[in-house]
Amino acid sequence: QLQLVESGGGLVQPGGSLRLSCAASGFARDYYAVGWFRQAPGKEREGVSCISGRGRGTNFADSVKGRFAISRDVAKYTVDLEMNSLKPEDTAIYYCAAVVQRQIGGCVLSTAYTDWGQGTQVTVSS
């Protein structure tokens, strides 16, 4: 089981940027698709973005397309979520999750991710 640790959350003004990082030493042992999800108070959890196990495919929720980017740093065993042009409605707890994916292909945000981090709070407010 992977131990996923998120970092980089915080308070930012509307229009600002944050970079979240999801770290797991276990990323070195296999190919993992990694997804970022978020949950705002009183709302259901939603998928934000994902990157495939071999890093060739990405996917984004419509609400963040053009504003968020996802990338994998193989050397650091991290998957980062770059969030730009942040809006108050982006406020939520952000979680990263992972699932083994060895085949070449894309990722989906509805995959049953098996390992989850504890989350990091992102607050967008003036």
Secondary structure, 3 states (H helix, E strand, C coil): CCCCEEECCEEECCCCCEEEEEECHHHHCCCEEEEEEEECCCCCCEEEEEECCCCCCEEECCCCCCCEEEEEECCCCEEEEEECCCCHHHCEEEEEEEEECCCCCCCCCCCCCCEECCCEEEEECC
